[in-house]
Every structure is written in structure tokens, then in C-alpha cells.
Amino acid sequence: MGAALEGILNSPERKLEFFMSLRRIALRALNDTQLLILQRLEKEIILESSHEGNGKRGKRNAKKSLNAILQDIARRHGKSISTLKMNAKILRELGLIDYGDREERKPVELTSMGRAILEILEVGR
């Protein structure tokens, strides 16, 4: 880690200022649709973890596909699927979410960077 960043993270006052600045950058860089997708994925993680270990199996415990989540967002928020897919692709290119492709299907998930961005967005709320 660089000396400048180390100095910031070792000072509580500078650390808060740093995270508030990162929050402003993230809010400026991500549009409302991208934030909606990230927040929905965070909600899915919370739902999954609340069902783990309690003996429940099946659809409630299964991770959802990108299409299932985007269709739900479209229905609830009146967004077009094409707009949601384009924004999901941007989030994947930014390294905030991960999902499979036509050759390798896998459930959509937040990356560690995606989770970090959501935590940063909570700072100062």
C-alpha cells in the first residue's frame, strides 16, 4: 500500500474524509439504474444468508440468474430489460458484479469490490 494511502487510513479524521470523497465519486460515477442493480444484488445476498443453515432447501435458497433479477427490477421499477442488461454489463466491466456468459452459466453475484462500493455508499447516510 502506498505511503499516502497508509497515512490516510491510519488517521480517523482523514479516513472519514477519504471515504466521504470516495462516496461522492461513486455516486457521481454510477447512475441510478446501476445503483439499483447493486442494491438488489445486496438484498439477494441478505436473503440467501438468512435462509442458509435453517434446513430450508429449494428455490428460496437457490441463487438467482441475472435475467431473473433484472426481470424483477423491470417489473418493480418500470425499467426496460435492455437498459438493465446494458447497465449490468457496465457493472461487470467495472468489476462490481460477476455473472456467466453463454458458454459458462452462473448466478450473478456482487464482487468484493461491489460490496466495498456499497459499504462506501453507506458512509455518511
N, C-alpha and C positions, 0 to 999 in steps of 0.2 A: 504494500500500500504506500502511496506517495506521502511525503512529509506534510504537505499542505492538508491532505485529507485526514491524515492521522491527527494533526493539530485540531482540526475542526471536530472530529469525533471524540476527542479527549476533553473538550470543553463543553459543559452542559448548555451554556448560553449560545455558543457558536453552533452546536449540534442542532438545537431547535431552529435557529435561523437557517441553517443549511437545509433541513427537512422542509421548512416552510417554503423556501425557494424552489426546491425540487417539486413540491406540491403545485406551486404556481406554474412551473414549466410543464408538468404532466397535464394539468387542466387546460393549458393553452395548446398543447400538442395533440391531445386526444379529443375527438369530437363526442357529442352526446351519445351517438349510436355505439361507438367503441366502448365508452364507459358503461353503457347499458349491458353490453355483452359481457364485459369483465365482471360486473356486479352480479349478473345472472349466474355466471360460472362459479363465483364465490358462494352464492346461495346453494348451488348444486353440491359443492364440497361440504357445506354445513349439513345439508340434508343427508348426504351419504354417510358422513361420520356419525350422525345421530342414529342411524339405523344399523351401524356395524356393531357386532358383538351382542345383539339382543335377540338373536335367534331368528330374525326375520330374513327371508330369502326371496328371491324373485325380482320382479320388475322394480319394486321400490328401492332395492339395493343396487341394481344394475346402473352402471354409468351410462349416461345418455350420449347419443351421437350428436355431432354438430348440427345436423339437419333438424333433429328433434328439438333441440334447444332454440335454434333460430326460428322454427315454426311457432314455438310457444311465444317467443318475443314478438313475432309478427302479429300473432293473434291478439296478444295483450296490449300492444303499444301501437298498432296500426302502421307498422313499418313494412316495407316491401322485402321479400326474401332476397332479391338480387342486391339490394342495398346492404342488408345484413351480411350476406356472403362476402361482398366486397370488403366490408369493414372487418370481418373475421379474418380474411386473407391478410389485410394490413396488420392486424394484431399478431398474426403468426409470423409475418416478415419482421416485425419489431421484437419478436422473441417473447411475447407476453402470453401467448397461448400455443398449444400444440394439438394437432389432430392429424389423422392419417390422410392418405390420398387414395386414388382409385385402386392402386396396387396393394396398398397396406392399410386396411381399415382399422381405426382405433378410436376409442372415445375421446372427445375433446376434453382438454384439461388446462388449467392455469399452470404456467411455468413458475419457477421460483421467482423470476423477475416480475411476472404478472402479479403474484401475491405481494411482492415487495411494493410495487406501484400502488396497489390497493391500500396497503398499510400506510404509505406515504400520504395518500389522499385523505386518510382518516385524521392525520395530524392537523390540528387547528380547526377541526369541525366543531 
